[in-house]
Every structure is written in structure tokens, then in C-alpha cells.
Amino acid sequence: MLIEQAFYNLPEILVGSGYARQEYEAGIVSAFSLALLQELNGRNAPNPISFITAEKRFSNNIKKLRADLHVRLGNLYVGSKKYSDFGFRYSNWIEAKFFRSGKGVAPSTQNLGQVVADLVRLAALVPIERAKDKNGNNTDLAITGRYFLHVYYGDPLVHVSPVRKKKGAQSRKWVETLFKEGSVDIDDFELGQETNTFFTHLGKGLSTLKCSMKLTNIKIAPHSASKQPFYTFVLSRIDEATTQFNGRSFSFKSERTFSCVPPDCFEDFRKDIASQIKPKKVAQATDSSEDAATDNDEVSDDE
């Protein structure tokens, strides 16, 4: 739960007196790194900077795609099976998006494609990292957490509109779900209904991809949101997901189990998806209106 606790530090870091103003996505990632360090320091974590890695590769075989942050919490020695029921994981992968108004604004449709690209990265590209038993052998339980941090400067639904512009098209139900607090379900992103603009960053080849997920959303917004501009902070933890693409599928559950269909297809499955997703532009603002990733923590299945 340290990731969630650090999230509540973001309003102070972004709008508190004495802090530098952040206008770019890389600044939001840096701000969240600072928030994480505050939590780790509060726990007297040994060498807390070593817990956090920026621009972490999903795999040595997928060199062009990297997660914004990776946080390993094995050295806190707080994991237990009961604690895992609350969402605690040893190995945490974090993607971040920051949307704001400004010159050269990107269309809302492109922004939505970027959001889905990050969620698909987390659901499909994060490596299978297994807990170990007391004898040091791999178990069938994962130690992996997945988080999507999305921050908006101004009305979020201006930056990522649920309304499709195509005449007669249905609205995107999943967009509003992404802002509902608590446990929520996204049944499908309905990619087959999107235009080419949507796939500018996601990749048109993924128009046939199916993905459903269960999220736990935490949202922070000002009480007087009528005053413009304002920040809205959302942290979405992906507790469960099933992704299907090109005859293969990968699923993981909140009880830390996972499965592939057909069996042992995971590496080919995620390479196939990774080949379609376009890399992020690091330190580039999202405007609108080298380590291998397969190493395991030396932790027992006490989590």
C-alpha cells in the first residue's frame, strides 16, 4: 500500500508553496518519485533510492518500451499473504500520464489512445515475476503490482472525452469508469469502433485487441473545482485483467494467479503486442484543450 500512500503526497508537491511548477509528464514522474521517497524515508528504508528505477524495460527482448517507474519493496520485509489481499506487491510497475492545456494541443482522441496504450502495457507487457517458497523455489503466485497514474490540469473530460465524434457512435463508457472511485470494471475498450486518430500512439494493429480489467481507483480533486485551472489526480491499480490478441490470451487475478492460453505463450504474446505499440517520447509534454525486467525478488511466499 506504500504506492497508494505516496499518491496522497502529490497535491502538496505540485501546488504547495516552495515546490517547482511541473508542466511536463516527466515532471509528474519525478514528483511521484519524490512522493515515494518520502514514504520510504518515513519507514527508514535502507538506501531508499535503490528501491526506485525510472524507465525500466519490460524485457530485454522488448527494448523500445519501458515503464515510467518500477518500485521494488522486498527489502521492507512487510509482505504477508493477508497483506497481499489489500493489494500489496513486492514488484510494482507504474505508468504515468499528464494532460494539460497549452499550445500545440493534441486531440482528445489521441489522448485516449495514449491512455489505452499505457493500460495495455501494464496488462500485457509486465513480466511474470513469481514468489518463492521457503526453499527458494518458484511458486505459481505472482509478486507483481500494476499502477496507472493519470493527472489532469483542468477538466479531465475535456482532455479525454467519452464522446465519439462519429455520427451515431456510442459513447466510451470506459472513460467515465476510469474516474469512478473504488473498485470498478472495464469490460472492453471497444477498439474496433475507434478512428485512425485514436491509434496514433497505440498502433492500428491493435484494433482487434480485447482487454477487460478490474481496477481500484483513488481520486483527489479540489473541493471548489469550479475555479480554473485545477489538478485532478487519479491512481488506478489494476487488480485483474484479461487481454486477448491474435489467438492468444493472458490473464491475472487479484489472488495473484495467472494463466496463458495456449500455455507457455506469454513471451510470444507480449512480443506480438509490443511490436504494435509505439514508444513514448520521454520528457515530452502530453498536451490537450537498463535492467532486465525478469529478475525476481528473493522473497518467500509469505506475501
LINCORPE-V479405 format. One line per field, one symbol per residue. burial: + if it has 16 or more other C-alpha atoms within 10 Angstrom, else -. Layout:
burial=???
This chain:
burial=--++-++++++-++-------+++++++++++++++++++----+--+--+++++++++--+--+++++++++++---+----+--+++++++++++++++---+++++++++++++++++++++++++++++----+--++++++++++++++++-+++++-+-------+-++--++++--+++-++-+--++-++++++++-++-++++++++++++---------++++++++++++++++--+++++++-+-+++-----+--++-+++--++-+----+++++---+--++-+++++
